[in-house]
Amino acid sequence: MVFMLANLLEKGNFILTASVYFHLRRFQVPYLPSSKDQTLNIMKLLEGRTGRLADLGSGDGRVTNLSTYNNVTAFLAPGVMEVLGEKLLKELPDDARVIACRFPFPNWPQQSSVGSGLDQTFAYDISSVRSHLRKVPNTVS
Ligand SMILES: C[S@@+](CC[C@H](N)C(=O)[O-])C[C@H]1O[C@@H](n2cnc3c(N)ncnc32)[C@H](O)[C@@H]1O
C-alpha cells in the first residue's frame, strides 16, 4: 500500500511523511501486505484529503504519537481496534480522518464505507466520532 500511496504523493495529493511503526513485538505478527482491491478502497476513502498520513501495521513495532497526523489507515486485527480507537481519540486532531480496512472500530459511527466482505473499508471523521461518543453514554471514548 505504501507504494500506491507514494504514487499519490507524486500527484501532489499527499505528503507521505512516515509509515507508523505499530507491530507489537510480543505478538510477533508476520507482515502481510494489503491486496490491490483493499488498497484501492482505502485510497477512495482518502480522496481529496491532504496532510500527513500514517499507515499503521507497516513498521517495526514502535508505537508513535499520532498527534501530528490528520490521515490514519489501519488494517490490523479485531482484538486491537478498541484500544487503538482510544489512542486515536486521545491524540488525533479534530480534522483527522481514520480509515479501517475489514475490521471496524466498535462503537464508532462510520462516515462512509466502500467494498464488501473481506475488503470492506470504513471511513471515520474524528470530529464526528467525538461528538457521537459525547452524546452516547456507556460506550468507549
Ligand atoms: C493486512 S496487513 C496491512 C499492511 C500494510 N498496512 C499494507 O496496507 O500493506 C496488516 C498488518 O498489520 C500487522 N498487524 C496485525 N495485527 C497487529 C497487531 N495486533 N499488532 C501489530 N501489528 C499488527 C500485521 O503484521 C500485518 O502486516
The ligand as an SDF file (V2000), in Angstrom:
LIG
                    3D

 27 29  0  0  0  0  0  0  0  0999 V2000
   -3.2300   -6.5680    6.1380 C   0  0  0  0  0  0  0  0  0  0  0  0
   -1.6630   -6.0560    6.6590 S   0  0  0  0  0  0  0  0  0  0  0  0
   -1.5620   -4.4070    6.0830 C   0  0  0  0  0  0  0  0  0  0  0  0
   -0.1310   -3.9550    5.9950 C   0  0  0  0  0  0  0  0  0  0  0  0
    0.0530   -2.5680    5.3950 C   0  0  0  0  0  0  0  0  0  0  0  0
   -0.5980   -1.5800    6.2340 N   0  0  0  0  0  0  0  0  0  0  0  0
   -0.4970   -2.5400    3.9960 C   0  0  0  0  0  0  0  0  0  0  0  0
   -1.5340   -1.9190    3.7870 O   0  0  0  0  0  0  0  0  0  0  0  0
    0.0950   -3.1710    3.1250 O   0  0  0  0  0  0  0  0  0  0  0  0
   -1.8660   -5.8810    8.3750 C   0  0  0  0  0  0  0  0  0  0  0  0
   -0.5250   -5.7750    9.0760 C   0  0  0  0  0  0  0  0  0  0  0  0
   -0.7850   -5.3890   10.4050 O   0  0  0  0  0  0  0  0  0  0  0  0
    0.0500   -6.1010   11.2540 C   0  0  0  0  0  0  0  0  0  0  0  0
   -0.7230   -6.4020   12.4700 N   0  0  0  0  0  0  0  0  0  0  0  0
   -1.8790   -7.0770   12.5670 C   0  0  0  0  0  0  0  0  0  0  0  0
   -2.2720   -7.1490   13.8470 N   0  0  0  0  0  0  0  0  0  0  0  0
   -1.3550   -6.4980   14.5680 C   0  0  0  0  0  0  0  0  0  0  0  0
   -1.2020   -6.2340   15.9380 C   0  0  0  0  0  0  0  0  0  0  0  0
   -2.0540   -6.6660   16.8400 N   0  0  0  0  0  0  0  0  0  0  0  0
   -0.1500   -5.5180   16.3170 N   0  0  0  0  0  0  0  0  0  0  0  0
    0.7060   -5.0790   15.4330 C   0  0  0  0  0  0  0  0  0  0  0  0
    0.6380   -5.3010   14.1190 N   0  0  0  0  0  0  0  0  0  0  0  0
   -0.3840   -5.9940   13.6900 C   0  0  0  0  0  0  0  0  0  0  0  0
    0.4660   -7.3820   10.5510 C   0  0  0  0  0  0  0  0  0  0  0  0
    1.8100   -7.6190   10.7690 O   0  0  0  0  0  0  0  0  0  0  0  0
    0.1980   -7.0950    9.0950 C   0  0  0  0  0  0  0  0  0  0  0  0
    1.3840   -6.9880    8.3920 O   0  0  0  0  0  0  0  0  0  0  0  0
  1  2  1  0
  2  3  1  0
  2 10  1  0
  3  4  1  0
  4  5  1  0
  5  6  1  0
  5  7  1  0
  7  8  2  0
  7  9  1  0
 10 11  1  0
 11 12  1  0
 11 26  1  0
 12 13  1  0
 13 14  1  0
 13 24  1  0
 14 15  1  0
 14 23  1  0
 15 16  2  0
 16 17  1  0
 17 18  1  0
 17 23  2  0
 18 19  1  0
 18 20  2  0
 20 21  1  0
 21 22  2  0
 22 23  1  0
 24 25  1  0
 24 26  1  0
 26 27  1  0
M  CHG  2   2   1   9  -1
M  END
$$$$
